[in-house]
Amino acid sequence: MSAALFAGLALAAPVAGGARLEPSADPLALILLLSALALLPFLLAVTTSFVKFSVVLSILRNALGTPQVPPTIVITALALILTGYVMAPTAIEAYHAAEPAMVGAEGAALVSDRSVRALLLGASAAREPLRRFLVRHAQPADRTLFRDMARRLWPAPQRDRVTDHDLVVIVPAFVISQLAAAFRMGFLLFVPFLVIEMVVANVLLALGMHMLTPTTVSLPFKLLLFVLVDGWRLLVQGLVLSFG
C-alpha cells in the first residue's frame, strides 16, 4: 500500500524544467534511467582523477602508521574535493557539448522516449571531452596493451575496428596508468617514514626497551616531519599538478 502510494506521488511530482514523471512514462525508459543513475558513481570513480587521489591518500595514512587517522570519510571527502577541482574544466566542456542535445527534451516527461533519446545524445556529445582527458592521462603503452588484448579476444568482425581511442580501451588503460602513478608516489611517501621507524627501532633495541613498539614511538616523529615540511600542501600540490 505504502509502496504504491509512494510510486504514485513520485510519478505525479513536478521536477526541474517543467518535466513530470507521468504515469504514462515508458517503463523501458525508466529502467534505462535508473540503471544509468546506479552506474554513475562507479563511472565517476574510474574515469576521473579520484583513482589516484584516493590511493595516494590511503597509502599516506598507512605510511604514517595511523590506521584510523585521517578517517576514511575524510580521505574520501578530500579525494572528491580534489577530483572536482581537477575535473571542473572537463566537466564544463562536457556540459557545453551536451547542452544543444538536451534542448530537445524541454517540455517532455522526465521518463519518456524523447527525454531518453536526448539524454543519450547528450551523453554521446559529452563523451569527447572525457575521452580527451582519459587519453591525455593514460600511458600509450597501457593503451596499446588493452588494444592488443582486445584484438586477440574479440570476434573477427569487431577486433579489426578496435583503436587506441575507443573508450573500451582507454578506460582500463587510464585506471592502470593512474594506479601505477599512485604507487610510485606512495613509494616516495613511504621512504622517509620507513627510515624514521628503522632509526627508532634501532635506538629502542640499543637501549633494551623491548616492551615499546617502534610504531608507537615513531608516530610523533613522523607527524612532526610531515608538519615541518608542510606535507599537506606539498602532497596536494603534487597530486593536482600531476594532471597539468
N, C-alpha and C positions, 0 to 999 in steps of 0.2 A: 504494500500500500504506500509506504513512505517512499520507496524507490520510484514508483510510478508517478507520485506527486512531484518528486524532485526532477524527474525527466521532463514532465510537462512544464514546470517552471523554467527549466533550462532552455527548452525549445521556444518558449514564448518570450524569454528575456531579451531586451534590446542590447545590442553590442555596439562597439565603436563604428562610426562611419554610417550609421543608419541601417546596417545589415542586421538580420534577425535569424535566429535558429528556428526556422519554420518547421511545423510538423511534417510538411511535405518534402523535407530535405532528403536527398538521395542517401540511402544507408551506406552504399559503397563509398561515396564521398566522405561520409562521416568516419568510416573505418580508415580511409587513407589519411585523413586529417589527424586522427588520434594516433595512428602509427607514426606519422611524421613527428608529432609532438613528443612521443615516447622516445624516439631515436635522437631527438635534438641534443640532449645533454651529452650523449655518447659522441656524437659527431663533433660537437664543440670541443670536447676534451681531446680528441685525436687529430683535429685539423687546425689547432691553434698552438700558440706558444705555451699553453698550460702544461703540456707534456714535460718540457724541460724545466719549467719553474717548479712544478710540484716535486719532481725527482730531486733536483738540487737542494731544495729546502728540506726535504726529508733526509737526505744524506748529511746535511749540515747538522740537523738535530742528533743524528746518530754519532757524528764526529765529536760533538760536544759532550756526549755521554749523558744526555738528559732525555730519556725516552718520552717524557710527558711535557717537556717544556722546549719550545712553544707547543701548545696543544694542537692536535690535528686540525681542529676547526680554524685556528689562527693561521696555520700553514696554508690550508686550502683557501681561506679568505685572501691572504696576501697573494697567492698564486693567481687567483681570479682577478684581483685588482690590477696586478701587473699585466695579466693577459689582456684585460680590457684596454689598458694603456697602449700596449704594443699593437693590438689588433684594431684599434679605432680607425686609422686611415683605411685599412682594407674593408672594414665594416661600412664606413661611409661611402666608399667607392661602390661596394656591392649594393647598397641601398639605392644610390642614384641609378645604377644599372638596372635594377629590378623595378623601379618606380613606374616607368612607362607601361610595363606589362601588367602591373597591378591596377592601373586605371580602369581596365576592362571589368573589374569586379565591383565597381561602385554601383550601389543600389541592389545588388544581388544578395540572396540569402548567404549567410556565412558558410553553410554546408550545402553546396549545390554544385552541379556540374560546371557551371560558369565560374564560380569562385575557385574551384579546384583547378580548372584549366589555367586561370590567371595565376594561381599560386605556383603551378608547375612552370609556367613561362617565366615568372619572376625568379624562381629558383635557378632555372637554366641561365638566365641573364646574369644573376649574381654569382654564378659559379666561376666565371672567368677571373674576376679579381682574386678570389680564393685560390684558384689554380695557379695564378702567377705568384702568389705568396708561397704556396707549397713548393713550387718548382725552385724558387729562389733559395729556399732553406732546406732542400733535400739534396744530398750529395749525388753527383752524377753516377758514381759507382753503385750506389744503392738503387737508383732508378734503373740502371742497366741490369742489375741483378734481378729485380722483380719483373722487368720486361722479358728477360730471357727465360725465367721460370714460367711466366705465362705462356710464352711461345712453346714451351715443352709440354705443359699440362693441358692447355686448352685444345678443343677440337680444331681441325684444319681450317674451316671457314672463318673462325674467329681469330686464330693466332696470327694470321697474316696482317690483320688490321691493328694489332696492338702496337702502340708507340710509347715513347718516354713521357708523353704529355697526357696520357689517359689517367683519369682520377684513380682508377683501379690499380694503377702502377704508382702514381705519385703519393697517395695517402700512406701506404705501408712504408714506402721509401722515406717519407718525411718523418714518420714515427721512429723508424730505426735510426735515422740521422740525428734526431733530437735526443734519443736515448744515449747514443754514443757520445754526443757533445756533453750531455748532462753527467755521464760517468767520468769524462775527462775533467770537468770542473769539480766533481765530487772528489776525485783523487787529489787534486790540488788543495782542496779544503781539508782533507783528512791529514795530509802530511804534517803540518805544524802541530796539530793537536796530538797526533801519534807520537811525535818527538817529545812533547811535554809529558805525556803519560809514561814513556820509556824512561825519561830522566827521573821522574818521581818514583817509579818502580825501583830503579837502581838505588836511589837515595834511601828509600824505605828498607830495601834489602841490606844496605850497608849499615844502617842504624839498628837493624834487628827488629824492626817494627812489623812483624809478620801478621799482626791482627788487623792492621789497617789495609784496606784495599786501595791500589793505585788509582782506580777510577774515582773514588770518593775524594781523595786528597788532591788529585789533579784538576778536578772540576773548577774550583775557584781560579786557578791559574789559566785555564782555558777561557773562562769568561772574561778575565782581566785582559788577556791578549786580544780577544775579539773586540772588546770595548776600546782598547787603546789604539787599535788600527782602524777604528771606525768601520767595523766589519759589515754592518748592515748597509751602510752607504756604498761600500765597495762592491758588495755582493749584488745589490740591486742594480747598480750601475753596470756591472759586468753582464748580468743577465739581460737587461734591456738592450744594451748596445750590441749584444751578440746577434740581434735581429736587425741591425742597421744596414 
